[in-house]
Structures are given as C-alpha cells and as structure tokens.
Amino acid sequence: MIDSEIFTEQAEYLSGSSFAKWSISHQNESDTLRKLTQAGAKLITGPRGCGKTTLMLKAFNKLMNSKKGGGFPVYVNYKSSLKLEPLYKSNTNAAYWFNQWVMLKVVSGIYDTLVGLDINESIFRLTKDQTVKNIELLEMGRIDLLNDNEDQVTLNDIHALADKVCEITSKARFILLLDDAGHAFSSDQQKDFFEFYRQIKSKKISPKAAVYPGVINYSSSFHVGHDAEEIDVWVKPNTEGYLDFMHSLLRSRFDEHIFNALTAEKNLLNLMCFAAYGIPRALLNMISSICIEDDTGDISVNLSAKNTLKEIKNSYDSTYAIYDSLKIKLPMYRNFIDTGSNFYEQILKIIKEFNKGSGIDKQSSIIAIKRPVSAELEKVVGFFQYAGLLSPNGISNRGGKGVYELYEVHYAAIIDRNIFFSNRAINTEKYIEAFKNRPNHHYPRHTENSLMPEENLEGAFSLALPSCEVCKSPRVSDKAKFCMECGAKLKDASIFEDIVSQDIECLPITKGRSDSIKQSSKIRKIKDILMDHDNKELRKVNMIGPAWAKKIRGYAEEFIA
C-alpha cells in the first residue's frame, strides 16, 4: 500500500521522518544552507513551491543537530497572517497588534525549539500555553481579551530572550527562520513586518526570511542589499544537472517499482520534469495524477503521451490560477491582472512566431523588453514572477540600440501552446532537445508599446477601488476616506473576508468532490473549512477519510496564504 504522505506537496505538512527520508539536495544548496545557518540577515526568494520551506526546515534541522557554539534555531511560519488583516480596517492600533502577533509567534517558536532540545526551563513571563492562546485570540480579532500589561511583548523582550536561551544552550547566536514572510501579508502588514525584521537584527540575532518575488512591499526604511542579502533559491530548468535533480526527487519518494515504471518512458518523464519548471510541487502533482491505486493497494503508472500532455496542461492551468487568484487577494489590481492576461498571451504568440522554421538549437523561450518599462507593466511582470509564469533572465545591453530586460516563459506554457517548431503535434524528443539546447542570445526583442494594445491603456491600468456604499460613486483614490459626492465615510474592504467567503469550488478539487462536500456537510465556503477545526464536517462526506480531510484543509489554508 502506498504511503499516505507520499504525495504531500508542502514540506511543513510532512512528518519529521518523511521529511528526512525524502529531502534531496541540489548543487547550489550547500551555499544557501551555510548562509541560513550562519550570521547575517538573509532573504531567500522564489515562486510558490520552489523549495523555500524545505530549505528553512533543513537549516533548522542542521542547527538542531549541530554541536555547541553554533546557532540556536527558531522556525516560525507566518502563513496565517492574513487572519489579522481585518484589524487594519477596524482598529487604529492594528500595526501594534500585528507586531504583537509577529513577536508572540517568535516566542512560541523558541518554546518549540527548547522542547526539541529537551529543555523545559521557564524563560518568559508567558508560558507556552499562554503564548499560543494569545496568538489564537489575535487571529480571531479578540484583542479585548488580552491583558494590557502581562500579555504583551516588546522588541527588548525578544532580545533578552535571545541572550537567555543562547546562555542556556551554549549557542553563539540566535537564528530566526521566518517562513512565508511577506506574500500572505496585506501591503500594510508587509511594511510592518519588514520594519520588525530590520529592528530585530543585531549581533546576536540573525533573521532569515522566505519571500516571494513581485508582490513584496518593503517598509520605507528597509533596503534589500543593505538590510539583508537576497538569495534566489529557484532551481531553474536550464541549469546543469536539472533533470538529475528532478529524477532524484522521484527516486527518494517512490519505491523501485514505481520509479522504474516512470523511467521506462524517460522522454515523457523528462517532458514533465521540464514542464514542472523547477517546482518540485508541480512535478509531484503531475506524477500523482498518473499513479493509480487498486483495491489491494498496488500502484500502477499510466504514463502515456496523451496523459503526459493532459497533466502538463493541468499543471500550467494550476500555475496560471495562482496568478489569476491575485484578483481576489489584491482586488485593487484586478484591472492590472486582466490586462496582464492579454500581455502574456501576446508574449506567447510573439515567441511562437519567432521560433517558426528554426532548428532545435534556435528555439527560444525568452522575450526581451526594452527599457524603460513603466511602473504599471513592472507591477504586472512582478505578479507573473510570483506565480512562476515568468522568470527574470538577466539584461541585454545592445549599446546604442538600447538595454533589454530578459524574461523566460514557463516551460509548461511552451508545451501546452506548442510554442516550439509550430508543428501540429508535439514531438517529445525534439522538445527535450530544444529545452536542453536553448540559445543564449536568440530571442525576440520588443518595446512595451509593441507588447501592449495602445487603446485605453489608462483604463487597463486603473485601480479597481470599491465604490461608496451609500451613493455607489467611484472613489477618486485609494487614500480617500470620505465620498466626494455624498460625504459618507468610505469603508475599506477586507481582503481576508473576501478570500474566505469564496466558494470551495475555488480550491484545487474536482467539481464532483466539491458538490459531494456541499451535499453531505454544512461546508459551502472556504471559511467553513477553516472553522471545521477537527474536520468533523469533512469526515461526514463519503470517500473523505483522515488523509483527504487533512489535504482539503491544507488547500484552504494555502488559499488564504
């Protein structure tokens, strides 16, 4: 019978034994882990699913197993931060309470590490249970239940705690591993978080944070490069040893029977590896869909050309859905995201036309955009980087002809839209050779004007601001507090409330399963799953056992992240 965790996508949901068993290394990993486990402030960056959490947990385990004198690790996951976003709409001291939550999570993480080291000393006026209770109260917005004097934490408290635990454990420094630190926060939360990050850094405390490209709003006093070194940890599919790395991932996860079945059709497997575009989570999703478990628990692998192209399409659609979901998570930029969809389609058409009639070693996956690039288009490109649909690929200086910014298109999009060769059917072997032999200086060059329709550009990049609830007049700006027409106080929409009010059909489950959940339980919206703490409602549904209930809850938590 197959291990129930084998298709678990996020490292934070794996048991300790499975994480240790299935974690593999890539060629640049040792340098990144060195930076994560030693002194200095670092930001590790890359799109969703590229392995940032895995690196954070590896760094944590390495420090936990190190001898005296190294670093004391504290792992904190801020995935649920958006639960505090409504406070920014209703409380004038929201920034203060958010910072309390950030610091309480650090205190909780310290307790977790001490337990892991079998140390149970009392280190703070708040016990572990009190700390966890206060975190939960803040996430529920119940700040009225917090004791003003005893329950609150200061930066001085964190610095004092760092000194104390380093003394207790004979460690030289305090390593803060802050996961999911930015992408889930609202703009205000992001700025407040990075102000905390800047202030917590000291000779004793070395903060490390996992961030996403394209969607981070740093505080005005925080400067990447000066306040923290940025490290790109995305394993690009055009790097040497990429296929070996992806094969090793599968070999570590699956038994010999399944792995041999996958490698029996090596060209099809390699096509999926390229389509995953350096995202292990994407490859595991595709493989899970072609592995079939029978009534006896035996697994068969249905790896055919038709199924491979089908799963690559599904993978591309799932990746694109991450970009499209920003319309819910960043509603103000809804028009930007819709305009970006047309922009992306235009890029695909241009590259396909450029590749037509060229040989295997001349098939490009890159678009070059001439500088200057408007702030609006930079914002859209940033959203695509967040989803992983576009990857920065350096700069091309053409002297008097201008300077171009290079972006590579996701390989799943290349395959799904048949961008190479322009033949009717995809030749798997030729595609793999083309991916392996991409030209370094052969790509279409365009200006922003040639990539974007000239008509109504102003409207295409207008902010989608909520109208006045009284007279329905549009807002004049995102800073307006009162309606210019009727004078009514304008209410800011809550991103969190909008997200959790979405139908469960927004989650990556089949329509049949979502219909079954609605028919057999009280669950209708994403917030219903989040409120179903012990999964009792989900477990009422036929064919949903503990494993699937945990998986669906994970999908809901990931959706608000």
C-alpha positions as CSV (number, residue, x, y, z in Angstrom):
1,M,0.0,0.0,0.0
2,I,1.2,3.5,-0.9
3,D,2.4,5.8,1.9
4,S,-0.4,8.3,2.7
5,E,2.2,11.2,2.8
6,I,3.9,10.3,-0.5
7,F,2.0,13.0,-2.5
8,T,2.1,15.6,0.2
9,E,3.3,18.8,-1.6
10,Q,4.3,21.2,1.2
11,A,7.3,20.4,3.4
12,E,5.7,21.8,6.5
13,Y,2.9,19.2,6.3
14,L,5.4,16.2,6.3
15,S,6.2,14.2,9.4
16,G,9.8,14.5,10.6
17,S,10.7,11.0,9.4
18,S,9.2,11.6,5.9
19,F,11.0,14.9,5.6
20,A,14.3,13.4,6.4
21,K,13.7,10.4,4.1
22,W,12.5,12.4,1.1
23,S,14.6,15.5,1.2
24,I,17.3,15.7,-1.5
25,S,20.0,18.2,-2.3
26,H,20.7,20.2,-5.4
27,Q,24.1,21.6,-6.5
28,N,23.7,25.1,-5.0
29,E,22.1,24.0,-1.8
30,S,25.1,23.8,0.5
31,D,25.9,27.5,-0.1
32,T,22.3,28.6,0.7
33,L,22.2,26.4,3.9
34,R,25.5,27.9,5.0
35,K,24.0,31.4,4.7
36,L,20.9,30.3,6.5
37,T,22.7,28.8,9.4
38,Q,25.4,31.4,10.0
39,A,25.3,35.1,11.0
40,G,23.8,37.8,8.8
41,A,20.3,38.8,7.6
42,K,19.1,36.9,4.5
43,L,16.1,36.8,2.3
44,I,15.5,33.7,0.2
45,T,13.3,34.3,-2.7
46,G,11.5,32.3,-5.4
47,P,7.9,31.5,-6.6
48,R,5.4,29.2,-4.8
49,G,6.5,25.6,-4.5
50,C,10.2,26.1,-5.4
51,G,11.5,24.8,-2.1
52,K,11.9,27.7,0.3
53,T,10.2,26.0,3.2
54,T,12.3,22.8,2.6
55,L,15.5,24.9,2.8
56,M,14.2,26.6,6.0
57,L,13.5,23.3,7.6
58,K,16.8,21.8,6.5
59,A,18.6,24.8,8.1
60,F,16.6,24.3,11.3
61,N,17.4,20.5,11.5
62,K,21.1,21.2,10.7
63,L,21.3,23.7,13.6
64,M,19.4,21.4,15.9
65,N,21.9,18.7,15.3
66,S,25.0,20.9,15.5
67,K,27.4,20.9,18.4
68,K,27.7,23.7,21.0
69,G,28.7,27.1,19.8
70,G,26.6,27.2,16.6
71,G,23.2,28.9,16.2
72,F,20.0,28.5,18.2
73,P,17.3,28.0,15.6
74,V,13.7,29.3,15.8
75,Y,11.4,28.3,12.9
76,V,8.3,30.4,12.6
77,N,5.6,30.1,9.8
78,Y,3.6,33.2,9.2
79,K,1.2,31.5,6.7
80,S,-1.9,32.5,8.7
81,S,-1.0,36.2,8.8
82,L,-3.9,37.3,6.7
83,K,-6.3,36.4,9.6
84,L,-5.1,39.7,11.2
85,E,-5.8,41.8,8.1
86,P,-9.3,42.8,9.2
87,L,-7.8,44.6,12.2
88,Y,-6.3,47.1,9.7
89,K,-9.8,48.0,8.6
90,S,-11.3,48.3,12.1
91,N,-8.7,49.2,14.6
92,T,-6.5,52.3,14.7
93,N,-3.8,50.3,16.6
94,A,-3.7,47.5,14.0
95,A,0.0,47.8,13.4
96,Y,0.7,47.4,17.1
97,W,-1.4,44.2,17.4
98,F,0.1,42.8,14.3
99,N,3.5,43.3,15.7
100,Q,2.4,41.6,18.9
101,W,1.3,38.6,16.9
102,V,4.7,38.5,15.0
103,M,6.6,38.6,18.2
104,L,4.4,36.1,20.0
105,K,4.9,33.7,17.2
106,V,8.7,34.1,17.8
107,V,8.2,33.3,21.5
108,S,6.2,30.2,20.6
109,G,8.9,29.1,18.2
110,I,11.5,29.5,21.0
111,Y,9.5,27.2,23.2
112,D,9.2,24.6,20.4
113,T,13.0,24.6,19.9
114,L,13.6,24.2,23.6
115,V,11.2,21.2,23.8
116,G,13.1,19.7,20.8
117,L,16.3,20.1,22.8
118,D,14.6,18.5,25.9
119,I,15.0,21.8,27.8
120,N,11.9,22.8,29.8
121,E,13.2,25.9,31.7
122,S,10.8,28.8,32.4
123,I,12.2,31.5,30.1
124,F,9.5,34.1,29.9
125,R,6.6,35.6,31.9
126,L,4.2,34.0,29.4
127,T,4.1,30.2,29.4
128,K,3.9,28.2,26.1
129,D,0.2,27.7,26.6
130,Q,-0.4,31.3,27.3
131,T,1.6,32.4,24.3
132,V,-0.4,30.0,22.0
133,K,-3.7,31.2,23.5
134,N,-2.8,34.9,22.8
135,I,-1.8,34.1,19.2
136,E,-5.2,32.5,18.7
137,L,-7.0,35.5,20.3
138,L,-5.2,37.8,17.9
139,E,-6.0,35.7,14.9
140,M,-9.7,35.8,16.0
141,G,-9.5,39.6,16.4
142,R,-10.3,39.3,20.2
143,I,-7.9,41.9,21.4
144,D,-10.3,42.8,24.1
145,L,-9.4,39.6,25.9
146,L,-5.7,40.4,26.0
147,N,-4.3,41.7,29.3
148,D,-2.7,45.1,28.6
149,N,0.2,44.6,31.0
150,E,1.0,40.9,31.2
151,D,0.3,39.6,27.7
152,Q,2.2,41.9,25.5
153,V,5.7,41.6,24.1
154,T,8.4,44.1,23.2
155,L,11.5,44.0,21.0
156,N,13.6,44.3,24.2
157,D,11.8,41.1,25.4
158,I,12.9,39.2,22.2
159,H,16.5,40.5,22.5
160,A,16.6,39.5,26.2
161,L,15.1,36.0,25.4
162,A,17.8,35.6,22.7
163,D,20.5,36.3,25.2
164,K,18.9,34.0,27.8
165,V,18.4,30.9,25.5
166,C,21.9,31.3,24.0
167,E,23.3,31.2,27.5
168,I,21.2,28.2,28.5
169,T,22.1,26.2,25.3
170,S,25.7,27.4,24.9
171,K,24.9,28.8,21.5
172,A,26.8,31.7,19.9
173,R,23.9,33.3,18.1
174,F,20.1,33.3,17.6
175,I,18.9,32.3,14.1
176,L,15.3,33.4,13.3
177,L,13.9,31.3,10.3
178,L,10.8,33.3,9.3
179,D,8.8,31.3,6.7
180,D,6.0,32.7,4.5
181,A,7.2,36.1,5.5
182,G,5.5,38.5,3.1
183,H,3.4,37.0,0.3
184,A,0.4,36.4,2.6
185,F,0.5,39.8,4.3
186,S,-1.5,42.7,3.1
187,S,0.5,45.7,1.9
188,D,0.4,47.3,5.4
189,Q,1.3,44.1,7.1
190,Q,4.3,43.6,4.8
191,K,5.7,47.0,5.6
192,D,5.1,46.5,9.3
193,F,6.8,43.0,9.2
194,F,9.9,44.3,7.4
195,E,10.2,47.1,9.9
196,F,10.2,44.5,12.7
197,Y,12.8,42.4,10.6
198,R,15.1,45.5,10.4
199,Q,14.8,46.3,14.1
200,I,15.2,42.7,15.4
201,K,18.5,42.3,13.6
202,S,21.5,42.5,15.9
203,K,25.0,41.0,16.5
204,K,23.2,38.2,18.4
205,I,20.1,37.8,16.3
206,S,20.3,36.8,12.6
207,P,16.9,36.9,10.9
208,K,16.3,34.9,7.7
209,A,13.0,35.3,5.8
210,A,11.4,33.4,2.9
211,V,9.8,35.9,0.5
212,Y,8.2,35.9,-2.9
213,P,9.3,38.0,-5.9
214,G,7.0,40.6,-7.3
215,V,4.5,41.1,-4.5
216,I,6.5,42.4,-1.5
217,N,6.1,45.9,-0.1
218,Y,9.1,46.7,2.0
219,S,9.0,49.5,4.6
220,S,10.5,52.8,3.5
221,S,13.4,52.3,5.8
222,F,14.2,48.7,4.7
223,H,16.6,48.3,1.8
224,V,17.4,45.0,0.1
225,G,21.1,44.6,-0.2
226,H,21.8,46.8,2.8
227,D,19.5,45.4,5.4
228,A,19.5,41.9,4.1
229,E,21.1,39.9,1.3
230,E,18.7,38.4,-1.2
231,I,19.3,34.8,-2.4
232,D,17.3,33.3,-5.3
233,V,16.8,29.6,-4.5
234,W,14.7,28.7,-7.5
235,V,16.4,25.7,-9.3
236,K,16.0,26.8,-12.9
237,P,15.3,24.1,-15.6
238,N,18.2,25.4,-17.8
239,T,20.8,24.8,-15.1
240,E,23.3,21.9,-15.3
241,G,22.1,18.8,-13.6
242,Y,18.4,19.9,-13.5
243,L,17.0,16.6,-14.8
244,D,19.2,14.6,-12.4
245,F,17.8,16.7,-9.5
246,M,14.2,16.0,-10.5
247,H,14.8,12.3,-11.0
248,S,16.5,12.2,-7.6
249,L,13.4,13.8,-6.1
250,L,11.2,11.0,-7.5
251,R,13.6,8.2,-6.6
252,S,13.6,9.4,-2.9
253,R,9.8,9.5,-2.8
254,F,8.8,6.3,-4.6
255,D,9.7,2.7,-4.3
256,E,11.7,0.9,-7.0
257,H,8.7,-0.5,-8.8
258,I,7.1,2.9,-9.4
259,F,10.3,4.7,-10.2
260,N,11.2,2.1,-12.8
261,A,7.8,2.4,-14.3
262,L,8.3,6.2,-14.6
263,T,11.8,6.0,-16.1
264,A,10.7,3.3,-18.6
265,E,9.2,6.2,-20.6
266,K,12.1,8.5,-20.0
267,N,11.2,11.1,-22.7
268,L,7.7,11.5,-21.3
269,L,9.1,11.8,-17.8
270,N,11.7,14.3,-18.8
271,L,9.0,16.4,-20.6
272,M,7.1,16.5,-17.3
273,C,10.3,17.5,-15.4
274,F,10.8,20.4,-17.8
275,A,7.1,21.3,-17.5
276,A,7.4,21.5,-13.7
277,Y,9.8,24.4,-14.4
278,G,11.9,23.8,-11.2
279,I,8.9,23.5,-8.9
280,P,9.1,20.1,-7.2
281,R,5.5,20.5,-6.0
282,A,4.3,20.8,-9.7
283,L,6.1,17.5,-10.6
284,L,4.6,15.6,-7.7
285,N,1.2,16.8,-8.6
286,M,1.6,15.6,-12.2
287,I,3.0,12.2,-11.1
288,S,0.2,11.7,-8.5
289,S,-2.4,12.0,-11.3
290,I,-0.9,9.2,-13.3
291,C,-0.4,6.8,-10.4
292,I,-3.5,4.6,-9.9
293,E,-4.0,2.6,-6.7
294,D,-6.2,-0.5,-7.0
295,D,-8.4,-2.2,-4.2
296,T,-5.4,-4.2,-3.0
297,G,-3.2,-1.1,-2.6
298,D,-1.0,-1.9,-5.6
299,I,0.1,1.1,-7.7
300,S,0.2,1.2,-11.5
301,V,1.7,4.0,-13.5
302,N,-0.3,5.2,-16.5
303,L,2.4,7.1,-18.4
304,S,1.3,7.7,-22.0
305,A,1.9,10.6,-24.4
306,K,-1.8,11.6,-24.1
307,N,-1.8,11.5,-20.3
308,T,1.5,13.4,-20.1
309,L,0.3,16.3,-22.2
310,K,-3.0,16.3,-20.3
311,E,-1.2,16.6,-16.9
312,I,1.2,19.2,-18.3
313,K,-1.9,21.3,-19.4
314,N,-3.4,20.8,-15.9
315,S,-0.2,21.9,-14.3
316,Y,0.0,25.0,-16.4
317,D,-3.6,25.8,-15.7
318,S,-2.9,25.4,-11.9
319,T,0.1,27.7,-12.1
320,Y,-1.9,30.3,-14.1
321,A,-4.7,30.0,-11.5
322,I,-2.1,31.3,-8.9
323,Y,-1.7,34.4,-10.9
324,D,-5.5,34.8,-11.5
325,S,-6.2,34.3,-7.8
326,L,-4.4,37.7,-7.2
327,K,-7.7,39.3,-8.3
328,I,-9.1,38.1,-5.0
329,K,-6.0,38.6,-2.9
330,L,-5.2,42.0,-4.4
331,P,-8.6,43.3,-5.6
332,M,-7.3,46.8,-6.1
333,Y,-5.2,45.4,-9.0
334,R,-7.9,43.5,-10.7
335,N,-7.6,45.5,-13.9
336,F,-3.8,45.1,-13.9
337,I,-4.2,41.3,-13.7
338,D,-6.8,41.2,-16.5
339,T,-4.5,43.4,-18.7
340,G,-1.6,41.1,-17.8
341,S,-3.5,38.1,-19.2
342,N,-3.6,39.8,-22.6
343,F,0.0,40.7,-22.2
344,Y,1.0,37.1,-21.5
345,E,-1.0,35.8,-24.5
346,Q,0.8,38.4,-26.7
347,I,4.2,37.2,-25.5
348,L,3.3,33.5,-26.3
349,K,2.2,34.5,-29.8
350,I,5.3,36.5,-30.4
351,I,7.7,33.8,-29.3
352,K,5.8,31.1,-31.3
353,E,6.1,33.2,-34.5
354,F,9.7,33.9,-33.8
355,N,10.5,30.2,-33.4
356,K,8.7,29.1,-36.6
357,G,11.0,27.5,-39.1
358,S,14.1,27.5,-36.8
359,G,16.1,24.4,-35.8
360,I,16.3,22.6,-32.5
361,D,19.1,24.8,-31.3
362,K,17.3,28.0,-32.2
363,Q,14.0,27.6,-30.2
364,S,13.7,30.4,-27.8
365,S,11.6,30.6,-24.6
366,I,12.6,34.2,-23.8
367,I,11.1,37.7,-24.5
368,A,13.3,40.8,-24.4
369,I,11.6,44.0,-23.3
370,K,13.4,47.3,-24.0
371,R,13.9,49.8,-21.1
372,P,12.3,51.9,-19.8
373,V,9.5,49.8,-18.6
374,S,6.5,51.6,-17.0
375,A,5.8,51.1,-13.3
376,E,2.4,49.6,-14.3
377,L,3.9,46.9,-16.5
378,E,6.6,46.2,-13.9
379,K,3.8,45.5,-11.4
380,V,2.2,43.1,-13.8
381,V,5.5,41.3,-14.5
382,G,6.0,41.1,-10.7
383,F,2.7,39.2,-10.4
384,F,3.8,36.8,-13.1
385,Q,7.1,36.2,-11.2
386,Y,5.1,35.5,-8.0
387,A,3.2,32.8,-9.8
388,G,6.3,31.5,-11.6
389,L,5.0,32.2,-15.1
390,L,7.8,34.5,-16.0
391,S,11.4,34.2,-14.7
392,P,14.0,37.1,-14.9
393,N,16.8,36.0,-17.2
394,G,19.3,38.9,-17.0
395,I,19.9,42.1,-19.0
396,S,20.9,42.5,-22.6
397,N,22.9,45.7,-23.4
398,R,22.7,46.4,-27.1
399,G,24.7,49.6,-26.9
400,G,23.1,52.3,-29.0
401,K,20.1,50.1,-29.7
402,G,19.1,50.1,-26.0
403,V,19.1,47.9,-22.9
404,Y,16.6,45.0,-22.7
405,E,15.3,43.1,-19.7
406,L,15.0,39.4,-20.4
407,Y,12.2,37.1,-19.2
408,E,11.8,33.4,-19.7
409,V,8.3,31.9,-20.1
410,H,7.2,28.9,-18.0
411,Y,8.0,25.7,-19.9
412,A,4.5,24.2,-19.3
413,A,3.1,27.2,-21.2
414,I,5.7,26.5,-24.0
415,I,4.5,22.8,-24.2
416,D,0.8,23.5,-23.8
417,R,0.7,26.1,-26.5
418,N,3.2,24.2,-28.7
419,I,5.5,27.2,-28.9
420,F,8.4,25.3,-30.3
421,F,8.6,24.3,-34.0
422,S,4.9,25.1,-34.8
423,N,4.2,21.5,-35.8
424,R,0.7,20.2,-35.4
425,A,1.7,17.6,-32.9
426,I,4.4,17.8,-30.2
427,N,7.5,15.7,-30.8
428,T,8.6,14.8,-27.3
429,E,12.2,14.0,-28.2
430,K,12.6,17.2,-30.2
431,Y,11.1,19.3,-27.4
432,I,13.5,17.8,-24.8
433,E,16.5,18.5,-27.1
434,A,15.2,22.1,-27.6
435,F,14.9,22.7,-23.8
436,K,18.5,21.3,-23.3
437,N,19.9,23.4,-26.1
438,R,18.2,26.8,-25.7
439,P,20.1,29.6,-27.4
440,N,21.7,32.2,-25.2
441,H,21.3,35.3,-27.5
442,H,18.5,34.4,-29.8
443,Y,15.1,35.8,-28.8
444,P,12.5,38.4,-30.0
445,R,13.1,42.0,-28.8
446,H,10.2,44.3,-28.2
447,T,9.2,47.6,-26.6
448,E,6.4,47.9,-24.1
449,N,4.2,49.7,-26.8
450,S,4.6,46.7,-29.2
451,L,3.5,44.3,-26.5
452,M,0.5,46.2,-25.2
453,P,-2.5,47.5,-27.1
454,E,-2.3,51.3,-27.4
455,E,-6.0,51.9,-27.0
456,N,-7.4,52.5,-23.5
457,L,-4.1,51.8,-21.7
458,E,-5.1,54.3,-18.9
459,G,-8.2,52.3,-18.2
460,A,-6.3,49.0,-18.5
461,F,-4.1,50.0,-15.6
462,S,-6.7,51.8,-13.4
463,L,-7.1,50.8,-9.8
464,A,-10.3,48.8,-9.0
465,L,-11.4,50.7,-5.9
466,P,-14.6,49.8,-4.1
467,S,-17.4,52.3,-4.6
468,C,-19.2,54.3,-1.9
469,E,-21.7,52.0,-0.2
470,V,-24.2,54.9,0.1
471,C,-24.4,56.5,-3.3
472,K,-22.3,54.0,-5.3
473,S,-20.0,56.7,-6.6
474,P,-16.5,55.6,-7.6
475,R,-13.6,56.5,-5.3
476,V,-11.2,59.1,-6.5
477,S,-8.1,57.4,-5.0
478,D,-7.1,54.5,-2.7
479,K,-6.3,57.1,0.0
480,A,-9.8,58.7,0.1
481,K,-11.6,58.4,3.5
482,F,-14.9,60.1,2.5
483,C,-17.0,60.0,-0.6
484,M,-16.5,63.1,-2.8
485,E,-20.2,63.0,-3.8
486,C,-22.2,62.4,-0.6
487,G,-19.6,62.8,2.1
488,A,-20.2,59.4,3.6
489,K,-17.3,57.6,5.3
490,L,-15.8,55.1,2.9
491,K,-15.5,51.5,4.2
492,D,-12.4,49.6,3.2
493,A,-13.0,46.0,2.0
494,S,-11.2,43.3,3.9
495,I,-9.1,41.1,1.7
496,F,-9.3,38.3,4.2
497,E,-13.1,38.3,4.4
498,D,-13.3,38.4,0.6
499,I,-11.0,35.4,0.3
500,V,-12.6,33.2,3.0
501,S,-16.0,34.0,1.5
502,Q,-15.1,32.3,-1.8
503,D,-16.9,29.1,-2.8
504,I,-15.0,25.9,-2.1
505,E,-15.0,25.3,-5.9
506,C,-12.1,27.8,-5.9
507,L,-9.9,25.1,-4.2
508,P,-7.9,22.6,-6.4
509,I,-10.5,19.8,-6.0
510,T,-12.8,18.4,-8.6
511,K,-16.4,19.8,-9.1
512,G,-17.7,16.3,-8.2
513,R,-15.9,16.4,-4.9
514,S,-17.0,19.9,-4.1
515,D,-20.6,19.0,-4.9
516,S,-20.3,15.9,-2.7
517,I,-19.0,18.1,0.2
518,K,-21.9,20.5,-0.1
519,Q,-24.5,17.7,-0.3
520,S,-23.1,15.8,2.8
521,S,-22.0,18.6,5.1
522,K,-22.6,22.2,6.1
523,I,-19.5,23.3,4.2
524,R,-20.1,25.8,1.4
525,K,-17.3,28.4,1.6
526,I,-13.6,28.3,2.4
527,K,-14.2,29.8,5.9
528,D,-16.4,26.8,6.7
529,I,-13.4,24.5,6.2
530,L,-11.2,26.8,8.3
531,M,-13.7,26.8,11.1
532,D,-14.1,23.0,11.0
533,H,-11.1,22.6,13.3
534,D,-11.3,18.8,13.9
535,N,-12.5,18.1,10.3
536,K,-15.8,16.6,11.6
537,E,-17.9,18.1,8.8
538,L,-15.4,17.0,6.1
539,R,-15.3,13.5,7.6
540,K,-19.1,13.2,7.1
541,V,-18.5,13.1,3.3
542,N,-18.3,9.8,1.5
543,M,-14.8,8.9,0.3
544,I,-13.1,11.6,2.6
545,G,-11.0,10.0,5.3
546,P,-8.4,11.5,7.5
547,A,-5.8,11.9,4.7
548,W,-8.2,13.6,2.3
549,A,-9.7,15.8,5.1
550,K,-6.2,16.9,6.0
551,K,-5.4,17.6,2.4
552,I,-8.5,19.7,1.7
553,R,-7.9,21.7,4.9
554,G,-4.4,22.3,3.6
555,Y,-5.8,23.6,0.3
556,A,-8.0,26.0,2.3
557,E,-5.1,27.3,4.4
558,E,-2.9,27.6,1.3
559,F,-5.6,29.6,-0.5
560,I,-5.5,32.3,2.2
561,A,-1.7,32.4,2.2
